[in-house]
Amino acid sequence: IDWVKAPMPGLVLDIKVQPGDAIKKGDTLLILEAMKMENAIKSPIDAVIKSVEVAPQQAVDKNAILVHFQ
């Protein structure tokens, strides 16, 4: 797995990671608001963040790439 995609369309509320961060499986990467609910998008793997492809308050479509892993 090289990236995390949006599971649904929504609005990025908060980003919890930065490029270079080492993260563990289950760590929260960002908060996505969809259908008036806040969803914590979590890492499926242990990895290092290569890049964050979204910004706070950005609307994203389903399957938009949110975060790349190294």
C-alpha positions, 0 to 999 in steps of 0.5 A, spaced: 500 500 500 502 506 497 497 511 499 490 512 503 484 514 499 478 517 501 473 512 503 467 517 501 466 524 498 467 529 504 471 535 507 478 535 510 477 538 517 484 537 520 490 533 518 494 530 524 501 528 520 506 531 516 511 529 511 517 525 514 512 522 520 513 515 522 506 512 523 503 506 526 497 502 523 491 505 526 494 512 527 489 517 525 492 521 519 486 526 518 479 527 520 474 527 514 467 530 515 462 526 511 454 527 512 455 531 518 459 526 521 467 526 523 470 520 520 478 519 523 481 516 517 487 511 520 493 508 517 492 501 514 500 500 515 506 502 519 509 507 514 513 514 513 509 519 510 511 521 504 506 527 502 500 529 504 495 531 498 490 535 501 489 541 505 484 543 511 477 545 508 479 542 502 473 538 499 475 531 496 471 526 492 471 518 493 477 515 492 481 521 492 488 520 494 489 523 501 496 521 503 502 517 500 507 513 504 514 512 502 
